[in-house]
Amino acid sequence: MKQLMLGNAAVARGLYEAGCGVVSSYPGTPSTEITEECAKYDEIYCEWAPNEKVAMEVAFGASLAGKRSFCGMKHVGLNVAADPLFTMSYTGVNGGMVIGVADDAGMHSSQNEQDSRHYARAAKVPMLEPSDSAEALAFAKLAYELSEQFDTPVLLKMCTRVAHSQSIVDTAERAEREMIPYEKNIAKYVMMPGNAKRRHPVVEERTRKLAQWAETAPVNRVEEGADHKIGIITSSTSYQYVKEVCGDRFPVLKLGMAWPLPEGLIRDFAASVDLLTVVEELDGFIEAHCRAMGLALAGKDVFPCIDEFSQNLVAEKLGLPVHAGRKLDAQIPPRPPVMCAGCPHRGLFYTLNKNKCTVLGDIGCYTLGAVAPLSAMDMTLCMGGSISAIHGFNKARGGESEHKTVAVIGDSTFMHSGMTGLANIAYNQSNSTVIILDNSITGMTGHQQNPTTGFNIKGDPAGKIDLEALCRAMGFRRVRVVDPYDLKETDRAVKEELAADEPSVIISRRPCALLKYVKHKAPLKVNTDKCIGCKSCMKIGCPAISMKEGKAHVDFTQCVGCGVCQQLCPVGAFESTGKEG
């Protein structure tokens, strides 16, 4: 049956049709919807794991048991899971195993522009790269066939534009798979040095056979063109841009397998054109391989290695007409990212800014605490980096620094990779204050559950980790909980814990204002007779508050009545409307 389907949903459909039995992932834009869509199929066991490394190891365990499995993550998540990935290349699989990774060219929701194709080559595992939803479905199914045929995990690489665009797919019924028997095989699965040495030649031979397969594989195809002055090698979303711009003008070698690359096919294609050109986003991955083969070509000397491409960029670089497009007559005002109205993190960041704290931050929607007017963030590196970094920062600077520096980390991020950093503080004893921003959900990627919420991916009751008990069990005597809507109590907690001469943890607890079950108070209004236009309320950067004709103004459609602005107003100009939302 033909359907219009999101790229990520098409991957999930492909996993379902291929008989996938176990899915374990950690949410990360632009990969999240793959697992959320998988959870809609009762035949697949799905879960959110604490982090990507755990997810990959769970999927490997399921594969070892004989089930087809999947784990999904974004590009930086693959860094976290790299440890098991490189060794799974040596062990191979039992049931088919597919690893979904979604790159984010343009950094729409990421801290870097990482090209995951390098992992396929470095780990010596095959990678498929779909360019639309139909291929996303087909390649997911093909990945399992390759996994079991060549005894290897298979990487399925998505990118933001393919993951979050829609195109037509042709769905089929699920093909149930019987469990592949598990047989103990120490030489294959126990990777101590003696066994690993014998497995490495197996990996190299497998790569050679996969390269042979790639030569005639239908996922790699030549599309003829009328003008052979230029021949284009491309893949993924860049292929779509090339075809939209060029049509059938130039011949195109479309690569659906990003690794290993078909050298014979590439050489034959290069020989058929006057100028070989590689069009690929981010790094010159295909280009470097072609140059190593001794081929002359145009690539990153023409096309940028920064940001995502567009049709006009491809047309310009190929010397083709560029459509002027249309411009709006009206100037669109800038809309910088900002925390939502009623965000529980706002009061905490206001307090940290007021106390002139050095704030080592982490990955989450609370990273927006760095944005003016709060400007309460000094560093954001990676998941869990805040806690490890504050320990190093305080060990290096010591003294007064310890009483002015905090680490902030969300509840989901803390479960992902904050616990080991906290253990380091407890073990190696830096006088560090860690603030866990517990908004009862994984907010940044769209409200996924995590081990602290008490619910699983389907919303059913699940194991719930007690953050206070966990921190105490790790060796912290000073653990306290505050409501960030209460500015006085939050300020008191920050001051007291920073003044202490031992490690401490503050849990800033208030559910995300966007959660469906959170009941809001009545929105506030401004008594313009009282308002003196001092703009004290503007210091928190709430999108529901603006200035009109010299007076504060509240947008009733956004305000959730959190009361933080009331606590800042020196004249009591904010009043309740009495109409609860």
VEXVOGU-68266 format. One record per residue (C-alpha): residue in three letters; x, y, z. Coordinates in steps of 0.5 Angstrom, whole numbers, plus 500, padded with zeros to 3 digits. Each point is the difference from the previous one (the first is absolute). Last residue first. Layout:
% VEXVOGU-68266
MARMI   residuo    px    py    pz
MARMI       ALA     X     Y     Z
...
***
This chain:
% VEXVOGU-68266
MARMI   residuo    px    py    pz
MARMI       GLY   488   555   564
MARMI       GLU   498   504   506
MARMI       LYS   496   506   500
MARMI       GLY   501   504   506
MARMI       THR   504   506   496
MARMI       SER   505   500   505
MARMI       GLU   504   506   501
MARMI       PHE   507   503   498
MARMI       ALA   501   507   503
MARMI       GLY   503   498   506
MARMI       VAL   504   506   501
MARMI       PRO   507   497   500
MARMI       CYS   499   495   495
MARMI       LEU   504   494   500
MARMI       GLN   496   495   504
MARMI       GLN   494   502   496
MARMI       CYS   505   498   494
MARMI       VAL   501   493   503
MARMI       GLY   492   499   501
MARMI       CYS   499   493   496
MARMI       GLY   494   503   497
MARMI       VAL   500   496   493
MARMI       CYS   501   506   496
MARMI       GLN   500   498   492
MARMI       THR   493   502   498
MARMI       PHE   499   505   505
MARMI       ASP   506   504   497
MARMI       VAL   502   505   506
MARMI       HIS   502   507   499
MARMI       ALA   505   505   504
MARMI       LYS   499   507   499
MARMI       GLY   504   505   496
MARMI       GLU   495   500   494
MARMI       LYS   500   493   500
MARMI       MET   506   496   503
MARMI       SER   500   492   499
MARMI       ILE   498   494   505
MARMI       ALA   498   493   497
MARMI       PRO   507   499   497
MARMI       CYS   503   500   507
MARMI       GLY   507   503   500
MARMI       ILE   501   500   507
MARMI       LYS   503   507   500
MARMI       MET   494   502   497
MARMI       CYS   496   500   507
MARMI       SER   505   506   502
MARMI       LYS   498   504   494
MARMI       CYS   499   506   505
MARMI       GLY   493   502   496
MARMI       ILE   497   503   506
MARMI       CYS   494   495   500
MARMI       LYS   495   502   505
MARMI       ASP   495   503   496
MARMI       THR   502   495   495
MARMI       ASN   497   495   504
MARMI       VAL   503   494   496
MARMI       LYS   497   493   499
MARMI       LEU   502   493   502
MARMI       PRO   497   494   497
MARMI       ALA   496   495   505
MARMI       LYS   504   495   503
MARMI       HIS   502   494   496
MARMI       LYS   499   492   500
MARMI       VAL   505   496   498
MARMI       TYR   498   493   497
MARMI       LYS   501   502   493
MARMI       LEU   507   502   501
MARMI       LEU   502   507   497
MARMI       ALA   502   503   506
MARMI       CYS   505   495   502
MARMI       PRO   500   497   507
MARMI       ARG   503   504   506
MARMI       ARG   506   497   503
MARMI       SER   507   504   501
MARMI       ILE   504   495   503
MARMI       ILE   506   503   504
MARMI       VAL   506   495   501
MARMI       SER   506   501   505
MARMI       PRO   507   499   500
MARMI       GLU   503   503   507
MARMI       ASP   502   507   503
MARMI       ALA   494   503   499
MARMI       ALA   499   507   498
MARMI       LEU   498   498   493
MARMI       GLU   494   495   503
MARMI       GLU   498   506   504
MARMI       LYS   499   505   495
MARMI       VAL   497   496   495
MARMI       ALA   495   497   505
MARMI       ARG   498   507   502
MARMI       ASP   499   503   493
MARMI       THR   496   494   498
MARMI       GLU   496   501   507
MARMI       LYS   499   508   498
MARMI       LEU   498   498   493
MARMI       ASP   495   495   501
MARMI       TYR   498   498   493
MARMI       PRO   507   496   500
MARMI       ASP   497   495   505
MARMI       VAL   505   498   504
MARMI       VAL   503   493   502
MARMI       ARG   506   499   505
MARMI       VAL   506   495   500
MARMI       ARG   506   501   504
MARMI       ARG   503   494   503
MARMI       PHE   502   498   493
MARMI       GLY   503   493   500
MARMI       MET   497   496   494
MARMI       ALA   495   497   504
MARMI       ARG   498   507   502
MARMI       CYS   499   502   492
MARMI       LEU   496   494   499
MARMI       ALA   496   501   506
MARMI       GLU   498   507   497
MARMI       LEU   499   498   493
MARMI       ASP   495   495   502
MARMI       ILE   500   495   493
MARMI       LYS   494   498   498
MARMI       GLY   498   493   497
MARMI       ALA   495   500   495
MARMI       PRO   492   502   500
MARMI       ASP   497   500   493
MARMI       GLY   501   506   495
MARMI       LYS   502   496   494
MARMI       ILE   508   502   500
MARMI       ASN   500   498   508
MARMI       PHE   497   504   506
MARMI       GLY   503   502   507
MARMI       THR   503   506   498
MARMI       THR   507   499   502
MARMI       PRO   502   495   495
MARMI       ASN   498   504   494
MARMI       GLN   494   502   497
MARMI       GLN   500   503   493
MARMI       HIS   497   507   500
MARMI       GLY   502   503   493
MARMI       THR   508   500   499
MARMI       MET   502   506   505
MARMI       GLY   495   498   505
MARMI       THR   502   493   503
MARMI       ILE   495   500   506
MARMI       SER   499   501   507
MARMI       ASN   503   508   500
MARMI       ASP   505   498   504
MARMI       LEU   506   505   499
MARMI       ILE   506   496   504
MARMI       ILE   504   506   503
MARMI       VAL   507   498   502
MARMI       THR   504   503   505
MARMI       SER   508   499   500
MARMI       ASN   505   499   506
MARMI       SER   504   495   497
MARMI       GLN   500   493   503
MARMI       ASN   504   495   496
MARMI       TYR   494   495   501
MARMI       ALA   494   504   501
MARMI       ILE   502   505   494
MARMI       ASN   502   494   496
MARMI       ALA   493   496   502
MARMI       LEU   497   507   497
MARMI       GLY   503   499   494
MARMI       THR   498   493   499
MARMI       MET   493   502   501
MARMI       GLY   500   505   495
MARMI       SER   499   496   494
MARMI       HIS   493   498   498
MARMI       MET   497   500   507
MARMI       PHE   503   507   501
MARMI       THR   497   502   493
MARMI       SER   493   498   501
MARMI       ASP   500   504   507
MARMI       GLY   503   506   497
MARMI       ILE   507   502   501
MARMI       VAL   503   507   503
MARMI       ALA   507   500   503
MARMI       VAL   501   506   505
MARMI       THR   506   505   502
MARMI       LYS   501   505   504
MARMI       HIS   502   497   507
MARMI       GLU   505   495   497
MARMI       SER   503   506   496
MARMI       GLU   501   503   507
MARMI       GLY   506   495   501
MARMI       GLY   501   495   495
MARMI       ARG   502   502   493
MARMI       ALA   502   493   497
MARMI       LYS   497   496   504
MARMI       ASN   494   504   499
MARMI       PHE   500   500   493
MARMI       GLY   501   493   500
MARMI       HIS   494   498   504
MARMI       ILE   496   505   496
MARMI       ALA   502   496   494
MARMI       SER   498   494   502
MARMI       ILE   493   502   502
MARMI       SER   499   505   494
MARMI       GLY   502   494   495
MARMI       GLY   494   496   501
MARMI       MET   498   500   493
MARMI       CYS   504   505   496
MARMI       LEU   504   506   500
MARMI       THR   496   506   503
MARMI       MET   504   506   504
MARMI       ASP   499   506   503
MARMI       MET   492   500   501
MARMI       ALA   496   506   503
MARMI       SER   499   505   495
MARMI       LEU   493   501   503
MARMI       PRO   498   506   495
MARMI       ALA   503   497   496
MARMI       VAL   501   493   498
MARMI       ALA   504   495   504
MARMI       GLY   494   497   504
MARMI       LEU   498   497   493
MARMI       THR   505   495   502
MARMI       TYR   494   498   504
MARMI       CYS   497   496   494
MARMI       GLY   505   495   501
MARMI       ILE   507   499   499
MARMI       ASP   504   502   506
MARMI       GLY   503   506   504
MARMI       LEU   506   503   504
MARMI       VAL   497   506   503
MARMI       THR   505   505   504
MARMI       CYS   495   504   504
MARMI       LYS   499   507   501
MARMI       ASN   495   499   505
MARMI       LYS   494   504   496
MARMI       ASN   502   495   494
MARMI       LEU   499   494   504
MARMI       THR   494   502   503
MARMI       TYR   497   502   493
MARMI       PHE   502   493   498
MARMI       LEU   496   497   505
MARMI       GLY   494   504   499
MARMI       ARG   500   499   492
MARMI       HIS   501   492   501
MARMI       PRO   493   499   502
MARMI       CYS   498   502   493
MARMI       GLY   494   504   501
MARMI       ALA   500   503   493
MARMI       CYS   504   496   496
MARMI       MET   508   501   500
MARMI       VAL   502   504   494
MARMI       PRO   503   499   493
MARMI       PRO   501   507   497
MARMI       ARG   494   502   495
MARMI       PRO   503   506   496
MARMI       PRO   494   505   497
MARMI       ILE   498   498   493
MARMI       GLN   501   506   495
MARMI       ALA   494   501   496
MARMI       ASP   501   500   492
MARMI       LEU   501   492   501
MARMI       LYS   505   498   494
MARMI       ARG   499   495   495
MARMI       GLY   505   495   496
MARMI       ALA   506   502   496
MARMI       HIS   500   494   497
MARMI       VAL   508   498   499
MARMI       PRO   502   498   493
MARMI       LEU   505   495   499
MARMI       GLY   507   501   502
MARMI       LEU   501   493   504
MARMI       LYS   501   504   506
MARMI       GLU   495   505   499
MARMI       ALA   495   494   499
MARMI       VAL   502   496   506
MARMI       LEU   499   506   504
MARMI       ASN   493   502   497
MARMI       GLN   498   493   501
MARMI       SER   502   500   508
MARMI       PHE   506   498   504
MARMI       GLU   501   499   507
MARMI       ASP   505   503   504
MARMI       ILE   508   500   499
MARMI       CYS   504   496   496
MARMI       PRO   499   504   494
MARMI       PHE   499   498   493
MARMI       VAL   505   503   495
MARMI       ASP   507   498   502
MARMI       LYS   496   495   505
MARMI       GLY   499   496   493
MARMI       ALA   503   500   493
MARMI       LEU   503   494   498
MARMI       ALA   507   496   497
MARMI       LEU   500   493   502
MARMI       GLY   506   497   504
MARMI       MET   496   495   504
MARMI       ALA   502   504   506
MARMI       ARG   496   506   496
MARMI       CYS   494   495   500
MARMI       HIS   500   499   507
MARMI       ALA   501   507   502
MARMI       GLU   494   502   496
MARMI       ILE   496   495   503
MARMI       PHE   501   503   507
MARMI       GLY   501   507   498
MARMI       ASP   497   502   506
MARMI       LEU   493   504   501
MARMI       GLU   495   499   495
MARMI       GLU   502   496   493
MARMI       VAL   500   502   493
MARMI       VAL   506   496   497
MARMI       THR   502   503   493
MARMI       LEU   504   496   494
MARMI       LEU   501   504   494
MARMI       ASP   501   497   493
MARMI       VAL   495   494   501
MARMI       SER   500   493   499
MARMI       ALA   506   498   503
MARMI       ALA   498   503   507
MARMI       PHE   494   495   499
MARMI       ASP   504   494   499
MARMI       ARG   505   502   506
MARMI       ILE   494   501   505
MARMI       LEU   497   493   498
MARMI       GLY   507   497   501
MARMI       GLU   501   503   507
MARMI       PRO   493   499   503
MARMI       LEU   500   503   506
MARMI       PRO   500   496   507
MARMI       TRP   497   504   503
MARMI       ALA   495   506   498
MARMI       MET   495   495   496
MARMI       GLY   495   503   497
MARMI       LEU   504   503   495
MARMI       LYS   497   504   494
MARMI       LEU   505   501   494
MARMI       VAL   497   505   496
MARMI       PRO   500   502   493
MARMI       PHE   499   507   498
MARMI       ARG   494   503   497
MARMI       ASP   495   495   502
MARMI       GLY   497   505   506
MARMI       CYS   506   505   501
MARMI       VAL   497   504   506
MARMI       GLU   495   496   503
MARMI       LYS   504   494   499
MARMI       VAL   506   503   503
MARMI       TYR   496   502   506
MARMI       GLN   497   493   501
MARMI       TYR   507   497   500
MARMI       SER   502   505   505
MARMI       THR   495   497   505
MARMI       SER   504   493   500
MARMI       SER   505   499   495
MARMI       THR   504   503   494
MARMI       ILE   505   498   494
MARMI       ILE   499   505   495
MARMI       GLY   503   500   493
MARMI       ILE   501   506   496
MARMI       LYS   502   501   492
MARMI       HIS   495   494   499
MARMI       ASP   494   504   498
MARMI       ALA   494   496   499
MARMI       GLY   499   496   506
MARMI       GLU   500   493   503
MARMI       GLU   499   498   507
MARMI       VAL   505   495   503
MARMI       ARG   498   496   506
MARMI       ASN   502   498   506
MARMI       VAL   494   497   505
MARMI       PRO   499   495   494
MARMI       ALA   507   496   502
MARMI       THR   505   499   495
MARMI       GLU   506   503   502
MARMI       ALA   498   500   508
MARMI       TRP   500   492   500
MARMI       GLN   507   500   499
MARMI       ALA   501   506   505
MARMI       LEU   496   495   505
MARMI       LYS   505   495   498
MARMI       ARG   506   504   502
MARMI       THR   497   502   506
MARMI       ARG   499   493   502
MARMI       GLU   507   498   499
MARMI       GLU   503   506   504
MARMI       VAL   495   498   506
MARMI       VAL   502   493   500
MARMI       PRO   507   502   500
MARMI       HIS   498   504   506
MARMI       ARG   497   494   504
MARMI       ARG   506   496   501
MARMI       LYS   503   505   504
MARMI       ALA   494   502   503
MARMI       ASN   500   492   503
MARMI       GLY   507   501   503
MARMI       PRO   499   507   502
MARMI       MET   493   499   504
MARMI       MET   494   501   496
MARMI       VAL   496   494   503
MARMI       TYR   494   500   494
MARMI       LYS   504   496   494
MARMI       ALA   505   496   504
MARMI       ILE   495   498   506
MARMI       ASN   494   498   495
MARMI       LYS   494   498   504
MARMI       GLU   495   498   496
MARMI       TYR   493   505   499
MARMI       PRO   495   497   495
MARMI       ILE   497   505   496
MARMI       MET   493   502   502
MARMI       GLU   495   499   495
MARMI       ARG   499   507   496
MARMI       GLU   493   502   498
MARMI       ALA   500   504   493
MARMI       ARG   495   506   502
MARMI       GLU   496   502   494
MARMI       ALA   501   505   495
MARMI       THR   501   507   499
MARMI       ASP   501   504   494
MARMI       VAL   503   507   502
MARMI       ILE   499   507   497
MARMI       SER   504   506   503
MARMI       GLN   500   504   506
MARMI       SER   506   504   503
MARMI       HIS   502   500   507
MARMI       ALA   505   494   500
MARMI       VAL   503   502   493
MARMI       ARG   501   507   501
MARMI       THR   503   499   507
MARMI       CYS   505   494   498
MARMI       MET   499   493   500
MARMI       LYS   506   494   500
MARMI       LEU   498   493   501
MARMI       LEU   506   497   503
MARMI       VAL   500   492   499
MARMI       PRO   503   495   506
MARMI       THR   503   494   496
MARMI       ASP   500   493   499
MARMI       PHE   500   501   492
MARMI       GLN   493   497   498
MARMI       GLU   497   501   507
MARMI       SER   502   508   500
MARMI       LEU   499   501   492
MARMI       GLU   493   497   501
MARMI       TYR   498   504   506
MARMI       ALA   503   506   496
MARMI       LEU   496   499   494
MARMI       LYS   493   501   505
MARMI       ALA   503   506   502
MARMI       PHE   502   502   493
MARMI       ALA   493   499   497
MARMI       LEU   496   504   505
MARMI       ALA   505   506   500
MARMI       GLU   501   499   493
MARMI       ALA   492   502   499
MARMI       SER   501   505   505
MARMI       ASP   505   504   496
MARMI       SER   508   500   499
MARMI       PRO   502   494   504
MARMI       GLU   507   499   502
MARMI       LEU   502   493   502
MARMI       MET   507   498   504
MARMI       PRO   504   494   500
MARMI       VAL   505   499   506
MARMI       LYS   507   501   501
MARMI       ALA   500   504   506
MARMI       ALA   504   506   497
MARMI       ARG   497   499   493
MARMI       ALA   493   500   503
MARMI       TYR   501   505   505
MARMI       HIS   503   505   495
MARMI       ARG   493   500   497
MARMI       SER   497   503   506
MARMI       ASP   502   507   498
MARMI       GLN   500   505   506
MARMI       GLU   497   507   500
MARMI       ASN   500   502   507
MARMI       GLN   496   502   506
MARMI       SER   494   498   497
MARMI       SER   492   502   499
MARMI       HIS   500   503   493
MARMI       MET   508   499   499
MARMI       GLY   500   502   493
MARMI       ALA   501   492   498
MARMI       ASP   497   496   506
MARMI       ASP   502   493   499
MARMI       ALA   495   494   502
MARMI       VAL   503   493   502
MARMI       GLY   496   494   500
MARMI       ILE   504   494   502
MARMI       VAL   497   493   497
MARMI       MET   501   493   503
MARMI       GLY   498   494   496
MARMI       GLY   500   494   505
MARMI       ASN   507   497   502
MARMI       VAL   504   505   499
MARMI       GLY   508   502   498
MARMI       THR   505   499   506
MARMI       TYR   505   505   497
MARMI       SER   495   505   497
MARMI       MET   497   500   507
MARMI       THR   507   502   503
MARMI       PHE   500   507   496
MARMI       LEU   492   501   502
MARMI       PRO   501   498   507
MARMI       ASP   504   506   502
MARMI       ALA   497   505   494
MARMI       ALA   494   500   504
MARMI       VAL   501   507   503
MARMI       ASN   503   503   494
MARMI       LEU   494   497   496
MARMI       GLY   496   504   504
MARMI       VAL   503   506   497
MARMI       HIS   497   498   494
MARMI       LYS   493   499   502
MARMI       MET   498   493   503
MARMI       GLY   496   494   498
MARMI       CYS   501   493   502
MARMI       PHE   497   494   496
MARMI       SER   499   492   501
MARMI       ARG   499   494   496
MARMI       LYS   499   495   506
MARMI       GLY   505   494   501
MARMI       ALA   502   501   507
MARMI       LEU   507   503   497
MARMI       SER   495   505   497
MARMI       ALA   496   501   506
MARMI       GLY   507   501   504
MARMI       PHE   503   505   494
MARMI       ALA   493   504   501
MARMI       VAL   501   501   507
MARMI       GLU   508   502   499
MARMI       MET   498   505   495
MARMI       ALA   494   503   505
MARMI       VAL   505   500   505
MARMI       LYS   505   504   496
MARMI       GLU   495   505   498
MARMI       ASN   498   502   507
MARMI       PRO   495   498   505
MARMI       ALA   496   496   496
MARMI       TRP   493   501   497
MARMI       GLU   496   494   498
MARMI       CYS   497   496   495
MARMI       TYR   498   493   499
MARMI       ILE   497   499   493
MARMI       GLU   494   496   498
MARMI       ASP   495   505   504
MARMI       TYR   502   505   494
MARMI       LYS   499   508   503
MARMI       ALA   507   499   503
MARMI       CYS   503   500   494
MARMI       GLU   498   507   498
MARMI       GLU   503   503   506
MARMI       THR   506   496   499
MARMI       ILE   501   503   493
MARMI       GLU   497   507   502
MARMI       THR   506   501   504
MARMI       SER   505   501   495
MARMI       PRO   501   507   498
MARMI       THR   500   502   506
MARMI       GLY   503   495   506
MARMI       PRO   496   495   504
MARMI       TYR   504   494   503
MARMI       SER   498   494   496
MARMI       SER   498   492   501
MARMI       VAL   496   496   495
MARMI       VAL   499   493   501
MARMI       GLY   496   495   495
MARMI       CYS   502   503   493
MARMI       GLY   496   495   495
MARMI       ALA   502   504   494
MARMI       GLU   493   503   499
MARMI       TYR   501   503   507
MARMI       LEU   507   503   498
MARMI       GLY   497   503   494
MARMI       ARG   495   503   503
MARMI       ALA   504   503   505
MARMI       VAL   505   503   494
MARMI       ALA   493   503   497
MARMI       ALA   498   503   506
MARMI       ASN   507   503   500
MARMI       GLY   499   503   493
MARMI       LEU   493   502   501
MARMI       MET   495   497   496
MARMI       LEU   495   501   495
MARMI       GLN   497   493   499
MARMI       LYS   500   495   494
MARMI       MET   497   493   502
***
